[in-house]
Amino acid sequence: MPIDKLKNYIAGEWRESKTSDYLDVLNPTTDKAIARVPMSTSADVTAAVAAARGAFQEWRETPPTMRIQYLFRLKELMEQRFEDIARTITTENGKTIDEARGETRRTIENVEVATGITSLMMGTNLEDVARGIDEEIVRQPMGVFAVIAPYNFPAMVPWWFAPYAMATGNTYIVKPSEQVPLTQSTIFELVHELDLPPGVMNLVHGGREVVDALTGSPDIVGISSVTSTPVAKAIYTAATATGKRAQCQAGAKNFIVIMPDADIEKAIPGLLTSCYGCAGQRCLAGAVLIAVGSAHAALRDRFVEAARKIKVGDPLDESAQMGPVISKQHRDRVLRHIEQGVKDGATLLLDGRGVTVPGCEAGYFIGPTIFDNVTPEMAIARDEIFGPVIGILHVGSLEEAIGIIDANPYGNASSIFTASGGAAREFKHKVKCGNIGINVGVAAPMAFFPFGGRKDSFFGDLHGQGQDGVDFLTEKKVVITRW
């Protein structure tokens, strides 16, 4: 049976790419092709940019109260197709259906928050800054923006940015990861039903050529991206070199501190979710557990016991707790990290290599993996693995733990489990990370808060979501008036 060749969505219609180069989209659970995605050309990007640029003036002059009506309708359509979106995420990404439903809900939440743009976009004013003179600030949309999205959250990440762009009066181009293009194609079927002015929202599939065309286009005023750190640096450099605004979320190595006074039994569910949710393929995943003092033995034994019980399986099976990683290449990369951990002398307490799932023998599965006796210098404690591989460090004090976290080049997220308000306050005050959890394993900001990140985990000034997202997408204009 032939599989579908995906199309781009430009100027309000589905268009075939000008390319002759297509890639198979593989289901990571079965290693079978489920679609073919075009490696679109710079000409496709030029067409999308022209459509977005052409739609901008009319769209920016549409009152925000009217713009958000499209978002209300989109939320309604997303709710109606909720399960379809979630199952598409699972099929092309491999995360469990429960995790995919959670992602779909977070996607819709961003649409909901953007419907409040009439408040979020308000300016400020002051009468009589001098005798007879008033001053005000107004926020204005800027033009064409674009997002370069990752594979790990096919639905949510583009919609950290897109609904705010629509609501503020900008026009937009979404470039999904070529590994997971079906989810955004499904969502753009709903966008098509909105009857937006042609060009307000556009979708261009592809790889490096599309990224280069977006970052290099003189008619795009801003780029958002979520990628690995080397790619984020390249995007940020290219985008800012052409005068664009850029917000580039990057890689992560997230540490979780467990204090001696922590309630280990209550902490375990949060630790498991943090470390093994989405098979460890998220930028907020816990990667290293730092046991302080006497917490080490109890944490080690209980965590290994609980992780051993995680059901790795077909992610569409409601009982599965962990699915495959995204690709054969990524699976092999994660396996090399495990081998390196063994070579470096860490103690392998739980080995996830060699896991097979009945009926899905060709899938890219790795089971929960745990190393003990890890030191900060080891690669498994230092480098981003982006898989279900956890290292346990044993330190003598909270101060030592914070020093290890801050010495790492990444600064996306970090959490502490403790019963001490003093320890919690010291941790959140000192740790140089953008997202902090207190007795929370996954420090994921709600849609009305910005998604933080520091050091090599973020390049830019303004983050996605919430008020930061609105600030990124608008220009403040100061008006001084005398009559």
Long-range contacts (C-beta under 8 A, 24 or more apart in sequence): 3-33, 3-34, 3-35, 3-36, 4-35, 4-36, 5-35, 5-36, 5-38, 6-35, 6-36, 6-37, 6-38, 6-181, 6-182, 6-185, 6-205, 7-38, 7-185, 8-38, 8-40, 8-44, 8-48, 8-202, 8-203, 8-204, 8-205, 9-185, 9-188, 9-191, 9-192, 9-201, 9-202, 9-203, 10-44, 10-47, 10-48, 10-51, 10-199, 10-202, 10-203, 10-204, 11-47, 11-48, 11-51, 11-54, 11-55, 11-198, 11-199, 11-202, 12-51, 12-192, 12-196, 12-197, 12-198, 12-199, 13-198, 14-192, 15-44, 15-47, 17-41, 17-44, 17-205, 17-206, 18-43, 18-44, 19-44, 19-206, 23-178, 23-207, 25-92, 25-178, 25-179, 25-180, 25-181, 25-182, 26-327, 27-91, 27-92, 27-94, 28-92, 28-93, 28-94, 28-323, 28-324, 28-325, 28-326, 28-327, 28-363, 28-364, 29-91, 29-94, 29-314, 29-315, 29-316, 29-323, 29-324, 29-357, 29-360, 29-363, 30-360, 30-362, 30-363, 31-328, 31-362, 31-363, 31-364, 32-362, 34-91, 34-92, 34-182, 35-92, 35-181, 35-182, 37-178, 37-181, 37-205, 37-206, 38-205, 38-206, 39-178, 39-205, 39-206, 39-207, 39-209, 39-210, 40-204, 40-205, 40-206, 40-209, 40-210, 41-206, 41-209, 41-210, 41-213, 42-209, 42-210, 42-212, 42-213, 44-204, 44-206, 44-210, 45-173, 45-204, 45-206, 45-210, 45-213, 45-214, 45-217, 46-213, 46-217, 48-173, 48-202, 48-204, 49-144, 49-173, 49-217, 49-219, 49-220, 50-219, 51-198, 51-199, 51-202, 52-144, 52-171, 52-172, 52-173, 52-199, 52-200, 52-202, 53-143, 53-144, 53-171, 53-199, 53-219, 54-199, 55-171, 55-197, 55-198, 55-199, 55-200, 56-141, 56-143, 56-144, 56-170, 56-171, 56-199, 58-197, 59-141, 59-169, 59-170, 59-171, 59-197, 59-200, 60-140, 60-141, 60-169, 60-170, 61-169, 62-169, 62-197, 64-117, 64-118, 64-121, 64-167, 64-168, 64-169, 65-118, 67-117, 67-166, 67-167, 67-169, 68-114, 68-115, 68-116, 68-117, 68-118, 68-167, 70-166, 70-194, 70-196, 71-111, 71-114, 71-115, 71-163, 71-166, 71-167, 72-115, 73-193, 73-194, 74-111, 74-163, 74-190, 74-191, 74-194, 75-108, 75-111, 75-112, 75-115, 77-190, 77-193, 77-194, 78-104, 78-107, 78-108, 78-111, 78-187, 78-190, 79-108, 81-186, 81-190, 82-108, 84-186, 85-155, 85-183, 85-186, 85-187, 87-316, 88-154, 88-182, 88-183, 88-186, 89-154, 89-155, 89-180, 89-183, 90-315, 90-316, 90-323, 91-182, 91-316, 92-154, 92-179, 92-180, 92-181, 92-182, 92-183, 93-151, 93-152, 93-154, 93-180, 93-183, 93-326, 94-279, 94-315, 94-323, 94-324, 94-325, 94-326, 94-363, 94-364, 95-277, 95-278, 95-279, 95-281, 95-315, 95-323, 96-315, 96-320, 96-321, 96-322, 96-323, 97-315, 97-316, 97-317, 97-318, 97-320, 98-318, 99-277, 99-278, 99-315, 100-315, 103-153, 103-154, 103-155, 103-156, 104-155, 104-156, 106-156, 106-444, 106-447, 107-155, 107-156, 107-159, 107-187, 109-446, 109-447, 110-156, 110-159, 110-160, 110-163, 110-164, 110-447, 110-465, 111-159, 111-163, 112-447, 113-163, 113-447, 113-448, 113-465, 113-466, 114-163, 114-164, 114-166, 114-167, 115-167, 117-164, 117-167, 117-168, 117-470, 120-167, 120-467, 120-470, 121-167, 121-168, 121-470, 121-474, 123-476, 129-480, 132-482, 132-483, 133-480, 133-481, 133-482, 134-480, 134-481, 134-482, 135-478, 135-479, 135-480, 135-481, 136-478, 136-479, 136-481, 137-476, 137-477, 137-478, 137-479, 138-476, 138-477, 138-479, 139-168, 139-470, 139-474, 139-475, 139-476, 139-477, 140-169, 140-474, 140-475, 140-477, 141-168, 141-169, 141-170, 141-473, 141-474, 141-475, 142-170, 142-221, 142-222, 142-473, 142-474, 142-475, 143-170, 143-171, 143-219, 143-220, 143-221, 144-170, 144-171, 144-172, 144-173, 144-219, 144-220, 144-221, 145-170, 145-171, 145-172, 145-173, 145-220, 145-221, 145-222, 145-223, 145-224, 145-473, 146-172, 146-173, 146-174, 146-175, 146-214, 146-220, 146-222, 146-223, 146-224, 147-172, 147-173, 147-174, 147-175, 147-223, 147-224, 147-225, 148-175, 148-211, 148-214, 148-223, 148-224, 148-225, 148-226, 148-227, 148-235, 149-174, 149-175, 149-176, 149-177, 149-184, 149-225, 149-226, 150-177, 150-226, 150-227, 151-177, 151-179, 151-180, 151-326, 152-278, 152-281, 152-282, 152-283, 152-326, 152-386, 153-226, 153-282, 154-180, 154-182, 154-183, 154-184, 155-183, 155-184, 155-187, 157-226, 158-184, 159-187, 160-224, 160-226, 160-447, 160-451, 160-464, 160-465, 160-469, 161-224, 161-464, 161-469, 161-473, 162-201, 164-465, 164-469, 164-470, 164-473, 165-473, 166-200, 166-201, 168-470, 168-473, 168-474, 170-473, 171-199, 171-200, 171-201, 171-202, 172-200, 172-201, 172-202, 173-202, 173-203, 173-204, 173-214, 173-220, 174-201, 174-202, 174-203, 174-204, 175-204, 175-205, 175-206, 175-210, 175-211, 175-214, 176-203, 176-205, 178-205, 178-206, 178-207, 179-326, 179-327, 180-326, 181-205, 211-235, 212-238, 215-239, 215-242, 215-244, 216-242, 217-242, 218-242, 220-244, 221-245, 222-246, 222-247, 222-472, 222-473, 223-247, 223-248, 224-248, 224-464, 224-472, 225-249, 226-250, 226-283, 228-384, 229-384, 229-410, 229-456, 229-457, 232-458, 232-459, 233-459, 236-459, 236-460, 245-460, 245-462, 245-472, 246-459, 246-460, 247-458, 247-459, 247-460, 247-461, 247-462, 247-463, 247-464, 247-472, 248-458, 248-459, 248-460, 249-283, 249-412, 249-451, 249-453, 249-457, 249-458, 249-463, 249-464, 250-410, 250-412, 250-453, 250-456, 250-457, 250-458, 250-459, 251-283, 251-384, 251-386, 251-410, 251-412, 251-456, 251-457, 252-283, 252-284, 252-285, 252-287, 252-384, 252-410, 252-412, 252-413, 252-453, 252-457, 253-287, 253-288, 253-382, 253-383, 253-384, 253-408, 253-409, 253-410, 253-412, 254-284, 254-285, 254-286, 254-287, 254-288, 254-410, 254-412, 254-413, 254-414, 254-415, 254-433, 255-286, 255-287, 255-288, 255-289, 255-290, 255-401, 255-404, 255-405, 255-408, 255-414, 256-286, 256-288, 256-289, 256-290, 256-414, 256-415, 256-416, 256-417, 256-437, 256-441, 257-290, 257-292, 257-398, 257-401, 257-402, 257-405, 257-414, 257-415, 257-416, 257-417, 257-418, 257-427, 258-289, 258-290, 258-291, 258-292, 258-295, 258-299, 258-416, 258-417, 259-292, 259-293, 259-295, 259-398, 259-416, 259-417, 259-418, 259-419, 259-420, 259-423, 260-292, 260-293, 260-294, 260-295, 261-418, 261-419, 261-420, 261-423, 262-295, 262-417, 262-418, 262-419, 262-439, 263-417, 263-419, 264-295, 264-298, 264-299, 264-302, 265-302, 267-417, 267-439, 267-441, 268-302, 268-303, 268-306, 270-417, 270-439, 270-440, 270-441, 270-442, 271-303, 271-417, 271-441, 272-303, 272-306, 272-307, 272-310, 272-441, 273-441, 273-442, 274-415, 274-441, 274-442, 275-307, 275-368, 275-388, 275-390, 275-441, 276-307, 276-310, 276-321, 276-322, 276-368, 276-388, 277-322, 277-442, 279-322, 279-323, 279-324, 279-325, 279-366, 279-387, 279-388, 280-385, 280-386, 280-387, 280-388, 280-389, 281-325, 281-326, 281-386, 281-387, 283-412, 283-413, 283-457, 284-412, 284-413, 284-435, 284-442, 284-443, 284-444, 285-386, 285-442, 286-390, 286-415, 286-441, 286-442, 287-384, 287-385, 287-389, 287-390, 287-391, 288-374, 288-381, 288-390, 288-391, 288-392, 288-393, 289-390, 289-391, 289-392, 289-393, 290-392, 290-393, 290-394, 290-395, 290-401, 290-404, 290-405, 291-392, 291-393, 291-394, 291-395, 292-395, 292-396, 292-397, 292-398, 292-400, 292-401, 293-395, 293-396, 293-397, 296-392, 296-394, 299-392, 300-349, 300-372, 300-392, 303-370, 303-390, 303-392, 304-349, 304-350, 304-370, 307-350, 307-368, 307-370, 307-390, 308-350, 308-368, 310-367, 310-368, 312-355, 312-357, 312-365, 312-367, 312-368, 313-357, 313-360, 314-357, 314-359, 314-360, 314-363, 322-367, 322-368, 322-388, 323-365, 324-360, 324-363, 324-364, 324-365, 324-366, 325-364, 325-365, 325-366, 325-387, 325-388, 326-364, 327-364, 328-364, 330-364, 330-386, 330-387, 331-364, 331-365, 331-366, 333-387, 334-366, 334-385, 334-386, 334-387, 334-388, 334-389, 335-366, 337-379, 337-380, 337-383, 337-385, 337-387, 337-389, 338-369, 338-389, 340-379, 340-380, 341-371, 341-374, 341-378, 341-379, 341-380, 341-389, 341-391, 344-378, 344-379, 344-380, 345-373, 345-378, 346-371, 346-372, 346-373, 346-374, 346-375, 346-378, 346-380, 346-391, 347-371, 347-372, 347-373, 352-388, 352-389, 376-404, 376-407, 376-408, 382-408, 384-410, 398-423, 398-426, 398-427, 402-426, 402-427, 402-430, 402-431, 405-431, 405-432, 405-433, 406-430, 406-431, 406-432, 409-455, 409-456, 410-455, 410-456, 410-457, 411-453, 411-454, 411-455, 411-456, 411-457, 411-458, 412-452, 412-453, 412-454, 412-457, 412-458, 413-437, 413-442, 413-443, 413-452, 414-443, 415-439, 415-440, 415-441, 415-443, 433-457, 434-458, 434-463
